[in-house]
Amino acid sequence: MRKVIVVLLVLAATIGAIGYWLSGNIDGLVKDALTDYGSAMIKAKVGVGEVHISPSSGKGSIHRISIGNPAGFKTSHALTVARIDVDIDIASIARDVIVVRLITIDGPDVIYEKGDALTNFDAIQKNIAAYLGPANKSGGQSGPKLIVEELTICNSKARASAPFMGGKSLSIPLPDITLRNVGKARGGITPGELGQEITAALKSKLAAAANFDRLLKSTSQALDKTGRSIKGLLK
């Protein structure tokens, strides 16, 4: 009986030490995961300035986030934002499923670019799916999973760009987006799957706001009008 108690005490101390280490290193872990894992996953550079998360409350912020475009796109980025606020259930970080109470992405600068065959957000989704591989479909991926109780993207500044626009972009409306209990029904999802959920939500709103056929027509009409004006001046 005494041996069992000793084993349990050692186990409890080990779990406590792991939890303490994770709490003390959470800033670096989050930053490395975003920059290294994120960049490899979308096949574009993900930059992060600073991460500050309280090891006692789990509340904090991620600063100067930039998400580049995959190869083949000409605009400077897919998304940049000065700050993302997060609220993590700190007691859950040593468990199999990490609970994130809140993610708020306030005031992102989003560029929705149409390439020759697909948009930049289509390409990002495709790259994430390829990175996750067949294990994603069977649920066979290992490692910590996430449940996000609420994720909000608000006050966005969005622009659309396409080859026929000559390198220029046009402002488009992007409504606020709120996702709730992401991953809960599946008992948690991987960070890559969370990336897919966010990208899909953004792409859906962007596609509704930016009708590239209509943009092409309006651009052509503007060029025709400009051409007629120039001809009139030359007469």
RODO-2510 file (C-alpha; in nm, 4 decimals, decimal comma):
residues 235
     n   res          X          Y          Z
     1     m     0,0000     0,0000     0,0000
     2     r     0,2859     0,2334     0,0898
     3     k     0,4468     0,1668    -0,2524
     4     v     0,1221     0,2517    -0,4288
     5     i     0,1003     0,5831    -0,2411
     6     v     0,4622     0,6635    -0,3292
     7     v     0,3978     0,5872    -0,6974
     8     l     0,0877     0,8075    -0,6972
     9     l     0,2780     1,0920    -0,5311
    10     v     0,5605     1,0648    -0,7848
    11     l     0,3074     1,0584    -1,0693
    12     a     0,1279     1,3635    -0,9300
    13     a     0,4572     1,5484    -0,8893
    14     t     0,5584     1,4603    -1,2465
    15     i     0,2279     1,5818    -1,3895
    16     g     0,2584     1,8983    -1,1822
    17     a     0,6128     1,9582    -1,3059
    18     i     0,5045     1,9091    -1,6669
    19     g     0,2169     2,1502    -1,6181
    20     y     0,4487     2,4057    -1,4564
    21     w     0,7001     2,3742    -1,7403
    22     l     0,4289     2,4130    -2,0028
    23     s     0,2894     2,7170    -1,8242
    24     g     0,6301     2,8819    -1,8027
    25     n     0,7122     2,8170    -2,1674
    26     i     0,3721     2,8734    -2,3248
    27     d     0,4745     3,1978    -2,5025
    28     g     0,7596     3,0286    -2,6869
    29     l     0,5561     2,7160    -2,7596
    30     v     0,2741     2,9168    -2,9172
    31     k     0,5116     3,1331    -3,1221
    32     d     0,7122     2,8352    -3,2505
    33     a     0,3956     2,6435    -3,3364
    34     l     0,2569     2,9354    -3,5366
    35     t     0,5758     3,0207    -3,7247
    36     d     0,7223     2,6745    -3,7860
    37     y     0,4165     2,4514    -3,8028
    38     g     0,2024     2,7199    -3,9659
    39     s     0,4561     2,8017    -4,2383
    40     a     0,5098     2,4347    -4,3243
    41     m     0,1371     2,3737    -4,3301
    42     i     0,0296     2,6524    -4,5676
    43     k     0,3556     2,6596    -4,7699
    44     a     0,3949     3,0314    -4,7076
    45     k     0,5668     3,2376    -4,4417
    46     v     0,3843     3,2906    -4,1145
    47     g     0,5377     3,5657    -3,9041
    48     v     0,4742     3,6410    -3,5361
    49     g     0,6183     3,9357    -3,3449
    50     e     0,5555     3,8585    -2,9791
    51     v     0,3408     3,6280    -2,7677
    52     h     0,2362     3,7209    -2,4146
    53     i     0,0116     3,4735    -2,2315
    54     s    -0,0299     3,4746    -1,8543
    55     p     0,0672     3,1342    -1,7078
    56     s    -0,1814     3,1894    -1,4260
    57     s    -0,4919     3,3111    -1,6101
    58     g    -0,4306     3,1843    -1,9642
    59     k    -0,5262     3,5248    -2,1043
    60     g    -0,2944     3,7026    -2,3410
    61     s    -0,2214     3,8297    -2,6880
    62     i    -0,0261     3,7483    -3,0020
    63     h     0,1253     4,0491    -3,1787
    64     r     0,2131     4,1374    -3,5392
    65     i     0,0876     3,8273    -3,7171
    66     s     0,1405     3,8004    -4,0911
    67     i     0,0278     3,5176    -4,3170
    68     g     0,1876     3,5194    -4,6596
    69     n     0,0585     3,3817    -4,9864
    70     p     0,1568     3,0470    -5,1377
    71     a     0,3721     3,0540    -5,4520
    72     g     0,2099     3,2000    -5,7621
    73     f     0,0292     3,4939    -5,6016
    74     k     0,1415     3,8542    -5,6389
    75     t    -0,0121     4,0414    -5,3460
    76     s     0,1921     4,0983    -5,0309
    77     h    -0,0077     3,8751    -4,7968
    78     a    -0,3280     3,6858    -4,7320
    79     l    -0,3796     3,8278    -4,3835
    80     t    -0,2037     4,0549    -4,1367
    81     v    -0,3252     4,1696    -3,7968
    82     a    -0,1644     4,3781    -3,5252
    83     r    -0,2996     4,1710    -3,2383
    84     i    -0,4947     3,8557    -3,1575
    85     d    -0,6396     3,8184    -2,8067
    86     v    -0,6665     3,4697    -2,6577
    87     d    -0,8056     3,3129    -2,3420
    88     i    -0,6791     2,9594    -2,2754
    89     d    -0,7982     2,7246    -2,0013
    90     i    -0,4529     2,6953    -1,8484
    91     a    -0,5481     2,3807    -1,6551
    92     s    -0,6091     2,2006    -1,9850
    93     i    -0,2676     2,2519    -2,1467
    94     a    -0,1240     1,9312    -1,9997
    95     r    -0,4249     1,7280    -2,1181
    96     d    -0,5002     1,5621    -2,4502
    97     v    -0,7524     1,8336    -2,5410
    98     i    -0,6622     2,1986    -2,4824
    99     v    -0,9620     2,4262    -2,4295
   100     v    -0,9360     2,7761    -2,5740
   101     r    -1,2140     2,9884    -2,4319
   102     l    -1,1784     3,2769    -2,6748
   103     i    -0,9837     3,3911    -2,9807
   104     t    -1,0476     3,7458    -3,1033
   105     i    -0,8953     3,8603    -3,4323
   106     d    -0,9768     4,2312    -3,4390
   107     g    -0,9084     4,4512    -3,7433
   108     p    -0,7243     4,2139    -3,9785
   109     d    -0,6070     4,3287    -4,3215
   110     v    -0,7196     4,0581    -4,5644
   111     i    -0,6364     4,0321    -4,9356
   112     y    -0,8438     3,7923    -5,1446
   113     e    -0,6506     3,7272    -5,4655
   114     k    -0,7682     3,5352    -5,7693
   115     g    -0,4890     3,3519    -5,9476
   116     d    -0,4924     3,1689    -6,2800
   117     a    -0,6703     2,8607    -6,1440
   118     l    -0,7758     2,9351    -5,7859
   119     t    -0,7718     3,2003    -5,5145
   120     n    -0,5038     3,2386    -5,2480
   121     f    -0,7441     3,1103    -4,9823
   122     d    -0,8239     2,8065    -5,2007
   123     a    -0,4494     2,7409    -5,2240
   124     i    -0,4048     2,7742    -4,8473
   125     q    -0,6888     2,5280    -4,7861
   126     k    -0,5408     2,2869    -5,0383
   127     n    -0,1965     2,3066    -4,8775
   128     i    -0,3356     2,2470    -4,5281
   129     a    -0,5277     1,9408    -4,6500
   130     a    -0,2148     1,8029    -4,8186
   131     y    -0,0089     1,8622    -4,5027
   132     l    -0,2608     1,6859    -4,2801
   133     g    -0,2799     1,3927    -4,5228
   134     p    -0,5036     1,0841    -4,5087
   135     a    -0,4704     1,0642    -4,1282
   136     n    -0,6925     1,3717    -4,1101
   137     k    -0,9816     1,1811    -4,2690
   138     s    -0,9510     0,8806    -4,0429
   139     g    -0,8927     1,0825    -3,7268
   140     g    -0,5613     0,9062    -3,6773
   141     q    -0,3487     1,2076    -3,5982
   142     s    -0,1736     1,2122    -3,2638
   143     g    -0,0763     1,5005    -3,0400
   144     p    -0,2722     1,7644    -2,8474
   145     k    -0,6081     1,8677    -2,9851
   146     l    -0,8081     2,1851    -2,9419
   147     i    -1,1595     2,2947    -2,8628
   148     v    -1,2265     2,6639    -2,9265
   149     e    -1,5360     2,7806    -2,7447
   150     e    -1,5595     3,1111    -2,9343
   151     l    -1,3620     3,2569    -3,2242
   152     t    -1,4389     3,6043    -3,3578
   153     i    -1,2987     3,7878    -3,6604
   154     c    -1,4210     4,1478    -3,6574
   155     n    -1,3632     4,4967    -3,8013
   156     s    -1,1853     4,3511    -4,1025
   157     k    -1,0334     4,5546    -4,3826
   158     a    -1,0651     4,3389    -4,6941
   159     r    -0,9492     4,3838    -5,0519
   160     a    -0,9842     4,1808    -5,3699
   161     s    -0,7253     4,1485    -5,6450
   162     a    -0,7043     3,9638    -5,9759
   163     p    -0,4684     3,9531    -6,2770
   164     f    -0,6981     4,1742    -6,4873
   165     m    -0,6754     4,4481    -6,2226
   166     g    -0,3128     4,5193    -6,3107
   167     g    -0,1724     4,4681    -5,9623
   168     k    -0,4326     4,6890    -5,7982
   169     s    -0,6864     4,5886    -5,5340
   170     l    -1,0411     4,6940    -5,4574
   171     s    -1,1931     4,7297    -5,1105
   172     i    -1,4723     4,4824    -5,0381
   173     p    -1,7009     4,4402    -4,7352
   174     l    -1,6209     4,1550    -4,4978
   175     p    -1,8856     4,0911    -4,2299
   176     d    -1,7830     3,9887    -3,8795
   177     i    -1,7386     3,6140    -3,8319
   178     t    -1,8123     3,4200    -3,5126
   179     l    -1,7519     3,0472    -3,4714
   180     r    -1,8561     2,8648    -3,1549
   181     n    -1,7504     2,5332    -3,0010
   182     v    -1,5096     2,4575    -3,2841
   183     g    -1,3976     2,0957    -3,2536
   184     k    -1,6262     2,0122    -2,9606
   185     a    -1,8454     1,7649    -3,1488
   186     r    -1,5327     1,5741    -3,2580
   187     g    -1,3704     1,5652    -2,9162
   188     g    -1,1078     1,8164    -3,0261
   189     i    -0,9326     1,9018    -3,3514
   190     t    -0,5696     1,9518    -3,4481
   191     p    -0,4237     2,3005    -3,5007
   192     g    -0,4214     2,2244    -3,8739
   193     e    -0,7906     2,1423    -3,8704
   194     l    -0,8561     2,4650    -3,6815
   195     g    -0,6669     2,6450    -3,9574
   196     q    -0,8968     2,4810    -4,2114
   197     e    -1,2050     2,5953    -4,0201
   198     i    -1,0834     2,9558    -4,0047
   199     t    -0,9755     2,9606    -4,3702
   200     a    -1,3076     2,8108    -4,4826
   201     a    -1,5061     3,0695    -4,2855
   202     l    -1,3022     3,3567    -4,4295
   203     k    -1,3181     3,2207    -4,7834
   204     s    -1,6958     3,1810    -4,7673
   205     k    -1,7463     3,5468    -4,6701
   206     l    -1,4827     3,6724    -4,9145
   207     a    -1,6287     3,4756    -5,2058
   208     a    -1,9714     3,6243    -5,1337
   209     a    -1,8269     3,9768    -5,1196
   210     a    -1,5946     3,9590    -5,4212
   211     n    -1,7628     3,8532    -5,7438
   212     f    -1,4661     3,8434    -5,9812
   213     d    -1,6872     3,8189    -6,2907
   214     r    -1,8619     4,1392    -6,1848
   215     l    -1,5274     4,3010    -6,1039
   216     l    -1,3970     4,2063    -6,4495
   217     k    -1,7041     4,3579    -6,6139
   218     s    -1,6790     4,6836    -6,4153
   219     t    -1,3044     4,7056    -6,4826
   220     s    -1,3620     4,6543    -6,8562
   221     q    -1,6327     4,9201    -6,8568
   222     a    -1,4018     5,1636    -6,6764
   223     l    -1,1239     5,0971    -6,9284
   224     d    -1,3645     5,1453    -7,2201
   225     k    -1,4823     5,4749    -7,0703
   226     t    -1,1233     5,5901    -7,0221
   227     g    -1,0399     5,4897    -7,3789
   228     r    -1,3328     5,6868    -7,5182
   229     s    -1,2323     5,9917    -7,3134
   230     i    -0,8768     5,9766    -7,4475
   231     k    -1,0036     5,9447    -7,8046
   232     g    -1,2266     6,2471    -7,7478
   233     l    -0,9297     6,4532    -7,6342
   234     l    -0,7293     6,3553    -7,9420
   235     k    -0,9937     6,4680    -8,1894
***
